[in-house]
């Protein structure tokens, strides 16, 4: 699993869009319309869907999607947690 972590404005979303284009993967986010505009500005032609569409359509759950902004995703699915942890490994 790829993990892209960094401060606001560090290019995380752009890197995810780049990976989506390279791997023909789906970009999953809160606001597909806004991200579509951003992707076009960056020159990427990628498939963009909402978190809800991702959760409701199992087609996208076969390791062919990248989620943008994991903390927003957790809130959308009703997980109003205080934080989260994860493992970073060399190469992630």
Phi, psi and omega in degrees: 000132177276135177234120180247111186234136178181172180289165177304137177081010183268000177097017180299311182297317179297319179297319178296319177299319179299315178297319178300316180293317181297324186253007183053043181259166180268138177263120184249127185207176180285318186235083183304323182297315180294321180288330176298316178298316180296316180299316179298319179297325178280348181090018180261139176246088186234160177273125184237130179227166179276163175304317182298314178300321178299315182289330184270351183234104184295345177303327184274358184262018182257050178057035178233032182217148173242132178264130175265134173065072186301326180293324175294319179301314180299321179292321180297324180275005174093014180261089180267070184270166180280340180177183177207158179235165178199166180255132172250135180234158179304130182097346178278000000 
